[in-house]
Amino acid sequence: MRQPATRRGYPATVTSQPQEDSGVSAPDLPATSLRPQSLMLNFLGIHVLRRDVAVYSGSIIDVFARIGVSEEAVRSTLTRMVKRGLLARHRKGRRMYFGLTARSAAMLEEGHQRIWQRGAVNRDWDGTWTMVAFSLPDAWRSQRHDLRSRLIWAGFGLLQNGLWIAPGEVDVTPVIDGLDLDGYLKVFTAHTAKPTEDQQLAFAAFDIADIAAQYEEFLNRWDREEPLGCLPDDLARQLVLHTDWLRLVRSDPHLPAEHLPENWPAIRAEEVFHTLATDYDKRTKAIAASALETTPAALPSHGSLTSE
């Protein structure tokens, strides 16, 4: 399997949270996808969202053990996510159950939109680019890092010093919210003019080869007769699949398909994901019903990460 290179503009460490120990010990799994918080959110998106329930911590520990995540890592993740406002505790007798908060439900809704509505392949681009230009004082290293990290997360690439671009019309307001940098930024939309070509911009601002490598790695893992046979059942595979795919599409800048190489691997990768996600959704209902102990809990009304 080809190992992905560190992507220019998409290093794995660019997040607003410090990286955590994965706690994953099972072999042959996509370790970059299996950070416990990402797994937890996807687990709740599949099995809790829109169901008005919370899940017993022992059930979560059991499911995560199937993919090699230790009990200690699960309990630590649950505690951290409660402190961050991403999980709500529900006590029933001596047992503790965990459900969603409005914040985590909103995050899962955004993930749902990325997966099931926007998709991995941009076939509807209208030729518009959103551009963000900025110049910050040299001493503002922290602000510069935070701004760049948020732009990357929002799908922007560095075209040249101080100028970032993303395909389509992007609302930058929520991206820079709280940074107090409005006076230092200029945001506008534009179309290319001769002699500049759109494909030139795409290849200049984004590492196309490495984005493709990420999808090829996904296909190497999942586009086979029995993917991840090292895992004990489809409930475990379903969780890894959703977590792996959501990480991938969230890091994809969604460049226009017409300016990407032929046989762009995201096309096949998306087909594989949809097929497997639908199959696992059908085949895991009985397993989940047996493995997960739940209790009624009022939850915000948001979308789900599961296909319907």
Secondary structure as UniProt FT lines:
FT   TURN            8..9
FT   TURN            12..13
FT   TURN            27..28
FT   HELIX           31..33
FT   HELIX           36..47
FT   TURN            48..52
FT   STRAND          53..56
FT   HELIX           57..65
FT   TURN            66..68
FT   HELIX           71..83
FT   TURN            84..85
FT   STRAND          87..92
FT   TURN            93..94
FT   STRAND          95..100
FT   HELIX           102..112
FT   HELIX           113..118
FT   STRAND          129..134
FT   TURN            138..139
FT   HELIX           141..153
FT   TURN            154..155
FT   STRAND          157..160
FT   TURN            161..162
FT   STRAND          163..167
FT   HELIX           173..176
FT   TURN            177..178
FT   HELIX           182..184
FT   STRAND          185..190
FT   TURN            194..195
FT   HELIX           198..205
FT   HELIX           208..222
FT   TURN            227..230
FT   HELIX           234..251
FT   HELIX           257..259
FT   TURN            262..263
FT   HELIX           265..283
FT   HELIX           285..291
FT   STRAND          294..296
//
